[in-house]
């Protein structure tokens, strides 16, 4: 319904903003990741939005990037995760960190977000797997660009290690490592695990 809002930033009271659009002031709730990147009061602001219509309220949520908005929409589709919880998750971790936690199935990083318990974290991991940054291409892109990470990762997978094991092992490989040295370091990390 309301997909984008552009106007003058009038008030900033975390997590809520007031944006003047040609004389109409819109209250917009934003995650802290968007809040920290806002311009000064009185300056122009453009936000991508999501309008949540409930029985008792119409709430407008704003985001600095399309990636944040699409992640928010994925989060609110999950049973037990409302708009406030989704906003809290995006305030507590970046979209990239969330995607990595889902790819590696790390519930611990999700439970550090206020309001997210173990059961909710496990539900998030289960329901977002394959939907949010969990494909191997994104995980590989998150690794250091321009080195041999993809080749090392592919070699570990060819040796029979799962995506999760291979990605965890890649954390112990310094950026810029050669393929053979990288494989040796990753295998050494895997043997300790």
N, C-alpha and C positions, 0 to 999 in steps of 0.2 A: 504494500500500500504506500508507505513512505520509504523509499529506497535510498535517498540521499538528501542531505540538508546542507545548505551553504548560507552563511550569514556572518554576523558580527558576534564575537564571543563577549557576552555581557557579565556572566558570573561563573566562577569555578569553585564549587564546594564538593570535594571528592565524595562519592563518585559521580556527582551530578553537575551538569553544565546548564547554562541558560544561553541559548543562541537566538539572536534577533534576526528574523528573516522578513525584511520589508515590513516592520512594524508588529509582527507576530512573534512572541517569545516562546520558543520550544524548550521544554525541560528534557534533557537527554542524559541517560545514565551511560557511563563509559567505563571500560576496564582501566586499571592504572597504567597499563602499557600505552594506551592512547592518551590518557591524562597527562603523562609526563612529556609527551611530544606536542602538546597544544601550544598555540601562539599566545602572546600576552593579551590581557583584556583589552577590548576595543579593536582588536585586529580581526581580519577575515579568517573563517575556519570552514573547512569542508569535511563532512563526516558521512560515511556510508552508514545506513541505519537499518534497524529491524524493529518493527512495531509489534509488540506483544499485546494481544487483546484478551483480557480476562473478564470474568463476570463483574468484578469490582473495580477494574482500572484498565486504562490504556497506557502502556509504558513504552517509551521510545528509547532504544538502545543505540549508541553510536560507536563507530569503530574507525580507526585511522587507516586501516588497510582492508582490502577485500579478503585477504587470508584470515584475518581475525574474525570478520563477520561470518565467513563460511564455517569456520571452526565453531563459533558460537551456535550457529544453526545446527551443526552436527551434535553438539553437546546437549541442546535442549530437546532433541529427539529421544534421548535416552530416558527410560523410565526412572523416576526418582531424582532427576537432575532438572531443576527449574532454571529460570532465567538468572536469578540471583546467584545460584551455585555456579552456573556457567561463567558469569561475570567474575566471580571469585577465582575460578580456575584460571581465567585469562589474566587476572590481576596478579596471580601468584607465580605464573610461569609463562614464558613466551610460547608461541605456536610451535616453534622449532623444538623447544624443550618438551612440550607435550607430545609432539610427533615422535621424538626419540624415546620417550618413556613408553609409548604405545608399541613402537617397533621392538624395543628390548623387553617389553612386558615387565616394567619396573613399577610395581605398586607403591614402593617406598617414596618415590619422588612425588607421587600424587597425594599421598597422605600428609605431606608437609604443608599442603594448601589448607588454610583454615576452613573448616566445615566439611572436609572430605575424610570420611572414615575408611576403614579397610574394605568393607563391603562395597561401598560406592566406588572406590578406586578399582576394585576387581571387576565391577560391572562396566566401568569406563574402558578398561583394558580389553575386556571381552567384546563389547559392542563396537568399539572404534577400530579394532584390528582390521586392517585391510581398507579402512575408509579414510583414515587420517594419517598421511605421511608414512604409512606402514609398508609401502612398497619399497623394494630394495633399491630402486633408482633414486628415491629421495634420500634414503639412508646413505647410499654411496656418495651422493652429492654433498651431504653434510660433512663427509670426511674431507680432509684437506684436498683442495683442488690442485691440479697440476702435478701431482706426484703419482705414485704407482698404487694407490689405495685400491682402486677397482680391480687391478690385476691380482693383488694380494688377496683381496676378498674372494674373488672368483676361484683362486687356487685353494683356499681353505674350504670353500663349498664343494669343490671337486674332490677334496679329500674326505668328504662325508660330514663335515660339520654343518650344523644348522645355521640359518641366517643370524639368529640371536647369538649363538656361540661365536661365530665369525666376527660379528660387529663388536662384541665385547672384547675379543682378542685384539681387534684393530686399535683399541684405545691404548694398548701398550706399545704400538708401533709409532716411532717418531715420524713427523711429517718429513717428506723428502727421502725416506728410506728406499733403497733399491728393492727390487722384487724379491730376490733370493734372501737378502738380509731381513726384509720385512716378514717373509714367510717363516724364517727361523725364529724371529722374535715372537711372532704370533703363536707359533706352535709351542714355544717355551711357556708363554702365558697360559695357553690352554692346558699344558701338562701340570701346571701348578694348581689350576682350578679343579 
